[in-house]
Amino acid sequence: MVEWKLTNINAVAYFDTPIRLDKLAERIYKDHLTNYNPENFPGLIIYLGKFRISIFRNGSIIITGIKKVEDLIPVVEKIRELLKRYEIHLPEKYRVEIVTSSIYGKFDYNNIDIEKMGTLLDTAIYDPNRFPAVTVYYGISPGYKVSFNIFKNGSFVAVGFKSDPSMLLQHIDQVVKSFQENIVKRFTK
């Protein structure tokens, strides 16, 4: 059975409440590593341990560096508590969306013809002089593709999974199994 492990989640918490970034930036930089340069980037970046937080005026907060789905809501709550210390009161109700996530894993096959895959699939890119894997873009729905980097030995890295947090692991599992069945299986040696 194909095996995989989640390596990174990028999520957005939508609070739909205005945040005065200039005032927050003036106060928070004394206590936390931050970056605020509105001419170059419209958000305030805060480095919070292993997480990078980008806060925007409209109340949207992008969180990168999450490794487990179950850590997502506690991180959002930690951000709410942090901002409360700087007199930014975010509502208790908010919406969270996973905008991209990545995994690495191993297909059920140990010998995949990635050269043939790169030649026959319209959605594949293979240049062995640059990278020892074939990249295949797998369409999930219109406007939504996941990118798989597949190595000859059946190992892979995949990026671009997005979902509601409560469904992410199930969604990834379905996509990976479907990809193995519909694409990888055709190119085994």
C-alpha positions in Angstrom: 0.0 0.0 0.0 1.4 3.4 -1.0 2.8 5.2 2.0 3.3 9.0 2.6 4.0 11.5 5.2 2.9 15.1 5.5 5.9 17.5 5.5 4.4 21.0 5.4 1.1 22.9 5.6 0.4 26.5 4.5 -2.9 27.8 5.8 -4.9 31.0 5.9 -7.0 32.0 8.9 -9.7 34.5 7.8 -10.8 36.7 10.7 -12.5 39.3 8.4 -11.7 42.2 10.8 -9.4 45.1 10.0 -5.9 45.2 11.6 -3.8 48.3 11.8 -0.5 46.9 10.7 1.5 50.0 11.2 0.6 50.3 14.9 1.1 46.6 15.5 4.5 46.6 13.7 5.6 49.6 15.9 4.9 47.6 19.1 5.6 43.9 18.3 9.1 44.2 16.8 10.5 44.8 20.3 9.4 41.3 21.4 9.5 39.2 18.2 11.5 38.9 15.0 9.4 40.7 12.4 9.5 42.2 8.9 7.3 45.0 7.9 8.0 46.9 4.7 4.6 47.8 3.1 6.3 49.2 -0.1 7.6 45.6 -0.8 5.0 43.4 0.8 1.5 44.3 2.1 1.7 42.2 5.2 3.5 42.2 8.6 5.6 39.1 8.9 6.2 37.6 12.4 8.5 34.7 13.0 6.9 32.7 15.8 9.2 29.7 16.7 9.1 27.4 13.7 6.2 29.2 12.1 6.1 32.2 9.8 3.0 34.3 10.2 2.0 36.9 7.6 -0.8 39.3 8.8 -2.7 41.5 6.4 -4.9 44.5 6.9 -8.1 42.7 6.1 -7.7 40.2 9.0 -6.3 37.4 6.9 -3.3 35.6 8.4 -1.1 33.2 6.4 0.7 30.5 8.5 3.6 28.5 7.1 5.7 25.8 8.7 3.0 23.6 10.2 3.8 19.9 10.1 0.7 18.3 11.4 -3.0 19.1 10.8 -3.8 18.8 14.5 -1.3 21.7 15.2 -3.2 24.1 12.9 -6.0 25.4 15.3 -3.7 25.6 18.3 -1.3 27.7 16.3 -4.2 30.0 15.2 -5.2 30.3 18.9 -1.6 31.1 19.8 -1.6 33.9 17.3 -4.9 35.2 18.6 -3.4 35.3 22.2 -0.2 36.9 20.9 -2.1 39.7 19.2 -4.4 40.2 22.2 -1.3 41.3 24.1 -0.9 44.1 21.6 -4.6 45.1 21.9 -5.6 43.4 18.6 -8.8 41.5 19.5 -9.6 39.0 16.8 -13.1 37.4 16.8 -13.6 33.9 18.2 -15.2 32.8 15.0 -13.0 32.5 11.9 -12.5 30.3 8.9 -9.3 28.3 8.2 -8.3 27.0 4.8 -5.3 24.9 3.8 -4.0 26.5 0.7 -1.2 24.1 0.0 0.6 21.2 1.6 3.3 18.8 0.7 4.2 15.2 1.3 6.9 12.6 0.6 6.3 8.9 0.2 6.8 5.6 -1.6 4.6 4.0 -4.2 4.0 0.3 -4.2 6.4 -0.1 -7.1 10.2 -0.1 -6.9 11.0 0.2 -10.6 9.2 3.0 -12.4 10.0 4.0 -16.0 10.2 7.7 -15.5 11.8 8.3 -18.9 8.8 6.8 -20.6 6.5 8.7 -18.2 8.2 11.9 -19.2 7.8 11.2 -22.9 4.2 9.9 -23.0 2.4 12.1 -20.5 1.4 15.6 -21.7 1.5 16.8 -18.1 5.1 15.5 -17.4 8.5 17.2 -17.4 11.6 15.2 -17.4 15.2 16.5 -17.8 17.6 14.0 -16.2 20.5 16.5 -16.6 18.7 18.9 -14.3 16.8 16.7 -11.9 16.7 12.9 -11.3 12.9 12.7 -11.1 10.0 13.2 -13.5 7.5 15.9 -12.5 3.9 15.1 -13.3 1.0 17.5 -12.8 -2.1 15.6 -11.8 -5.4 17.4 -12.4 -7.8 17.1 -9.5 -10.4 19.6 -10.8 -10.4 22.6 -13.1 -7.8 25.0 -11.7 -6.5 22.5 -9.1 -3.4 20.4 -9.8 -1.0 18.5 -7.6 2.6 18.2 -8.7 4.4 14.8 -8.2 8.2 14.4 -8.4 8.7 10.7 -9.0 12.0 8.9 -8.7 12.8 5.6 -10.4 12.8 3.7 -7.2 9.1 4.6 -6.5 9.9 7.4 -4.0 8.0 10.7 -4.5 7.5 14.2 -3.3 4.1 15.9 -4.0 3.0 19.5 -3.4 -0.1 21.5 -3.9 -2.7 19.6 -1.9 -5.4 21.9 -0.5 -8.5 21.1 1.5 -10.6 21.9 4.5 -8.4 21.0 7.5 -10.8 18.3 8.7 -10.5 16.5 5.3 -6.9 17.0 4.4 -5.4 13.6 5.3 -8.3 11.8 3.7 -8.1 14.0 0.6 -4.3 13.4 0.2 -4.8 9.7 0.6 -7.4 9.6 -2.1 -5.3 11.6 -4.5 -2.2 9.6 -4.0 -4.0 6.3 -4.4 -5.7 7.6 -7.5 -2.5 8.8 -9.0 -0.7 5.5 -8.3 -3.6 3.5 -9.8 -4.2 5.7 -12.9 -0.7 6.9 -13.7 2.2 5.2 -11.9 0.9 1.7 -12.4 1.1 2.1 -16.2 4.8 2.9 -16.1 6.1 0.1 -13.8 8.8 -2.2 -15.1 
